């Protein structure tokens, strides 16, 4: 029996879940931590640090509050969002890896776009480091986008692994006909009786 394939609506709910978790976490940070304040989560490795990012994911290409740069990044974000949404709608329903990846990217992209439009910058707070070396601070949306891109790369390398099996409706009937000893058709169109009916 073929396993049940999640519908696109269910996978779209994954995007909504990412968006909700991202926005909730950012609101919590904004309300409970002053800018640049830090909570030591894992000493020497991980802190929660409230920063504002005017660039794209992981602080790349910051606009430093410049209105033109902010509008440009928001426009690029809207364009990318449109492309991801288009591919999500066009993808086959059995391409689970592809749809899951697109849902993660979609939810993360919307989450950061909401911040950029509302605040002119994105709230980041995950800060991993070793010694004096810090990975660029990021958030839930960045995490979802990164995981989605990694899954897309995997789906590209293994194009058939991410597709759910499609059950062949004719197969069970054909098997039952053979098992029940029904007559078969020869190459010339004549009817052949099963072996136990001949002779």
Secondary structure, DSSP 8 states (H G I E B T S, - for coil): -------HHHHHHHHHHHHHHHHHHHHHHHHHS-TT-EEEEETTTEEEEEEEE-SSGGGTT--TT-HHHHHHHHHHHHHHHHHHHHHHHHS-TTBHHHHHHHHHHHHHHHHHHHHHHHHSSEEEEEEEEETTEE---B-HHHHHHHHHHHHHHHHHHTTTTTB-----HHHHHHHHHHHTT--EE-TTS-EE--GGG--
